[in-house]
Amino acid sequence: MKNVVLFFITCIIATIGFFAALSMKTPWIGFGVAFSVWLLFIWITTEPQR
């Protein structure tokens, strides 16, 4: 259940980042935010269970 909530939060933040990149002069900031959120999500959810 925690992974589903994190997935939805990741989708929302990444979508906002990508839409912000569309309207920026330098879109790399928006792309950086969106892709870093996805990398953080993958890093958190693929940790081995203890």
Secondary structure as GFF3:
##gff-version 3
##sequence-region A 1 50
A	DSSP	alpha_helix	2	23	.	.	.	ID=ss1
A	DSSP	alpha_helix	28	45	.	.	.	ID=ss2
###
